[in-house]
Structure formats: structure tokens, C-alpha cells
Amino acid sequence: MQTPPSGHVLVVDDDPTVAEVVAGYLDRAGHTVDRAETGPEALERAAARRPDLVVLDLMLPGMDGLEVCRRLREKGPVPVIMLTALGDENDRVLGLEVGADDYVTKPFSPRELVLRVESVLRRSRGAGGGAGEPARAGQAGVTGQAAAAVESARAEAPVRVAELTVDPRARLAAKGGTELNLTVREFDLLAHLLRHPARAFTREELMREVWGWDFGDLSTVTVHVRRLRAKIEDDPARPRLIQTVWGVGYRLASGDHPATDARQATGDAATGPAPQDAATRQASQDAGPAGAREG
């Protein structure tokens, strides 16, 4: 059984009760925990010791979590899990837009948060294969070990499709030889699509296979696709690489599936008719059906 990764986690929340509970659970899980109550204090502590991950409340006095996230990212890549109020979908989308790797809605289960922390840490360090691809039971001895070794090697092998390249072991992604600045989830999403070029995935499948969630807010996938397009497409408004498959979801173009459909070029909702104007298109992109709250 794989040992959960440990790391230095900065917990930023102005509610002392929430911060104490979260810090206690993380400490018992083997993590080193630092705490901050305000945005400026969080930035000061992060500058003194770079955290491996930040658990960041969205609603902070003075400097909110969105601004803290932006400033942290200016100093270098650091995984961020955002804490948001239940039902504030627009705030969750904003958090994802500024680069949060994951989010948990309040009230939440501290044990669930610990699992999310360990999942993001594992992915940020490039350990193991993608979520949603667990080892299959029932294969004993050398056969099972060999199958696991082959699957692990496949998951960590560099992949190239067209001008895009990802190296999961080094956690590097590039387009045409130029390195891409991707968050943990953006990298995982791109790597997953590159491993399966020309295959159409529903948002439910991507949530399960990239995020490791069996259910949740599907707008999470929509936002990450939009963010990834902004970083890899020559013209994000007319995506050529990550295509929308209407009524299904998304696929990575392999060269055999050019994005000639105007709806594919402009759409991001993955279901329904193409938007007719810029305002409608943006509303469609931001909507995304909300799923059940994570357990």
C-alpha cells in the first residue's frame, strides 16, 4: 500500500476554529503545518518558508484569497486548495480561474480535506499514475507485478502529440519546445488527453479519471479546459487542439480530427447549441451544470 505523501502545508483561514481543526487533522496525517489568519501574514510566512501546498480560505479580511493566490503564484508554482462557502459557485469558478488546483466547500469533512491535500501533493510530485486508474486486483505474483510495472512505466513515459509534449516524471509540459506554465490539475488534464488523442471524454469521465472524483461540480472541468486552452491554443476563442465534441465533452485533436466545425471552435459548454454572440458565449462557458456536493 502506497504511503501518503507528507509535506509542509500552510493553512490560511481567519476562523481560528476552522484553522485549528484543519491543522490538527493535517498534523495527525504526518504533515508539517503552518498557520496564518490574513493574506499579508500568509504571504510573509510563504516567503519565509515555501510551502508544499496552501489550504486557502477564499473570504479573508482585507486581502481576499483570490489576491493571495495570485501573489503566491507570482513567486513560483505552489499547489493551492481553496476553501469556499457552500453554494457560491461563482466564487469557486473564480478560484479555479486564478489557478487553484482544487476546492472544498464549507462545511466540509476534515478527513476529506486531508485526502484532497494528499492527492494534490502526490500529483504535484509526479508520483504514480493518474487518478481513476487503480491497480486491478486478482493478478497474483509476478504477473500482477509485471502488469503494474508496465502501467506505471506507461503513465510516466513522455508523450508527444503534434507540437505538445508532456513528461510526467519531470512534471514538464511544452508546446513547440517552449515550456508551459501549468498548474497541477492543468498538467494532469493535458497529460491525460495526450495519452488518449482523438478520444472524446465526457466531463464526468474527466472528473473521475483526472480528478479522481466520482461526482462533483462539473464546472470544475469546464473551467480547467478553458484555462488550459488559454495556455496552449494559438487562438483560445477558436481552439484547434482541445476540441469540443458537442453533446459529449472534449477531445484532443490528433491531426485526423481538425476543428472545422464553427461550434467546436467557439464552444466550451460541451452540450447544446453554439452560442450566438459574445455575451451568450461567455455565459455558456461560465455556467456548467452543478453536480452534487463532494462527499
C-alpha positions, 0 to 999 in steps of 0.5 A: 500500500502506497504511503501518503505523501507528507509535506509542509502545508500552510493553512490560511483561514481567519476562523481560528476554529476552522484553522485549528481543526484543519491543522490538527487533522493535517498534523495527525496525517504526518504533515508539517503545518503552518498557520496564518489568519490574513493574506499579508501574514500568509504571504510573509510566512510563504516567503519565509518558508515555501510551502508544499501546498496552501489550504486557502480560505477564499473570504479573508479580511482585507486581502481576499484569497483570490489576491493571495493566490495570485501573489503566491503564484507570482513567486513560483508554482505552489499547489493551492486548495481553496476553501469556499462557502457552500453554494457560491459557485461563482466564487469557486469558478473564480478560484479555479480561474486564478489557478487553484488546483482544487476546492472544498466547500464549507462545511466540509469533512476534515478527513476529506480535506486531508485526502484532497491535500494528499492527492494534490501533493502526490500529483504535484510530485509526479508520483504514480499514475493518474487518478481513476486508474487503480491497480486491478486486483486478482493478478497474483505474483509476478504477473500482477507485478509485471502488469503494474510495472508496465502501467506505471512505466506507461503513465510516466513515459513522455508523450508527444502529440503534434507540437505538445509534449508532456513528461510526467516524471519531470512534471514538464509540459511544452508546446513547440519546445517552449515550456508551459506554465501549468498548474497541477490539475492543468498538467494532469488534464493535458497529460491525460488527453495526450495519452488518449488523442482523438478520444472524446471524454465526457466531463464526468469521465474527466472528473473521475479519471483526472480528478479522481472524483466520482461526482462533483461540480462539473464546472470544475472541468469546464473551467480547467479546459478553458484555462488550459486552452488559454495556455496552449491554443494559438487562438483560445476563442477558436481552439484547434487542439482541445476540441469540443465534441458537442453533446459529449465533452472534449477531445484532443485533436490528433491531426485526423480530427481538425476543428472545422466545425464553427461550434467546436471552435467557439464552444466550451459548454460541451452540450447544446447549441453554439452560442450566438454572440459574445455575451451568450458565449461567455455565459455558456462557458461560465455556467456548467451544470452543478453536480452534487456536493463532494462527499 
